[in-house]
């Protein structure tokens, strides 16, 4: 489908070139000028830093005293158990010892 659309556009360009007596040299010069003034976009992958902040794993800071498998890093919205401990003023008691 794309080749048919391109073919139609090319035939229209050829008709205009012939109608206005434009030379190949003039077309080439115009295309070169267009390429030189066109702003090129930098690919997104090239602009990203080598360490993506979203992919950095953070060690947990708090452990649920009732279920040791549940931890919280202290970042973002606190889980319900951490929020309850925070409201009670005892969250610091669940700090995981630094290794």
C-alpha positions as CSV (number, residue, x, y, z in Angstrom):
1,X,0.0,0.0,0.0
2,X,2.9,2.4,0.8
3,X,4.5,1.7,-2.6
4,X,1.3,2.7,-4.4
5,X,1.1,5.9,-2.4
6,X,4.7,6.6,-3.1
7,X,4.3,5.9,-6.8
8,X,1.4,8.4,-7.0
9,X,3.4,11.1,-5.2
10,X,6.5,10.5,-7.4
11,X,4.4,10.7,-10.5
12,X,3.0,14.0,-9.3
13,X,6.5,15.3,-8.6
14,X,7.7,14.3,-12.0
15,X,4.7,16.1,-13.6
16,X,5.5,19.2,-11.7
17,X,9.2,19.0,-12.5
18,X,8.4,18.7,-16.2
19,X,5.8,21.5,-16.1
20,X,8.1,24.0,-14.4
21,X,11.4,22.9,-16.2
22,X,13.2,22.1,-12.9
23,X,16.6,20.4,-13.4
24,X,18.0,17.5,-11.4
25,X,20.7,19.8,-10.1
26,X,18.1,22.2,-8.7
27,X,16.2,19.4,-7.1
28,X,19.4,18.0,-5.6
29,X,20.5,21.4,-4.3
30,X,17.0,22.0,-2.7
31,X,17.1,18.5,-1.1
32,X,20.6,19.1,0.3
33,X,19.5,22.5,1.7
34,X,16.4,21.0,3.2
35,X,18.5,18.2,4.9
36,X,20.9,20.8,6.3
37,X,18.2,23.0,7.9
38,X,16.1,20.1,9.2
39,X,16.3,19.6,12.9
40,X,17.2,16.1,13.8
41,X,15.8,14.5,16.9
42,X,18.0,12.7,19.2
43,X,16.8,9.2,19.8
44,X,15.3,8.8,23.3
45,X,17.6,5.9,24.2
46,X,20.7,8.1,23.6
47,X,19.3,10.9,25.9
48,X,18.7,8.6,28.9
49,X,21.3,8.2,31.5
50,X,22.9,4.9,32.0
51,X,21.1,4.3,35.3
52,X,17.4,4.6,35.0
53,X,16.0,5.8,38.4
54,X,13.0,3.6,38.1
55,X,15.1,0.5,37.8
56,X,17.3,1.1,40.9
57,X,16.4,-1.5,43.6
58,X,16.2,0.1,47.1
59,X,16.8,-2.0,50.2
60,X,13.8,-2.2,52.6
61,X,13.9,0.0,55.6
62,X,11.0,-1.3,57.7
63,X,9.7,-4.9,58.4
64,X,6.2,-5.7,59.4
65,X,6.4,-7.1,62.9
66,X,3.4,-9.4,62.4
67,X,4.5,-10.8,59.0
68,X,8.3,-10.7,58.4
69,X,7.8,-11.2,54.6
70,X,6.3,-7.8,54.3
71,X,8.7,-4.9,54.1
72,X,8.6,-1.2,53.1
73,X,11.5,0.9,51.7
74,X,10.1,4.1,53.3
75,X,9.4,5.6,49.9
76,X,6.1,6.2,48.3
77,X,2.7,5.5,49.9
78,X,3.1,3.6,53.1
79,X,1.3,0.2,53.3
80,X,-1.5,-0.2,55.7
81,X,0.5,-1.9,58.4
82,X,3.2,0.8,58.2
83,X,0.6,3.6,58.3
84,X,-1.0,2.0,61.4
85,X,2.4,1.9,63.1
86,X,3.2,5.4,62.0
87,X,-0.1,6.7,63.5
88,X,0.6,4.8,66.7
89,X,4.1,6.4,66.8
90,X,5.9,3.0,66.8
91,X,7.1,2.8,63.3
92,X,10.8,3.3,64.4
93,X,10.6,0.1,66.3
94,X,10.3,-1.8,63.0
95,X,13.5,-0.4,61.4
96,X,15.6,-3.1,59.8
97,X,19.2,-3.0,61.2
98,X,21.7,-1.7,58.6
99,X,24.1,-4.5,57.5
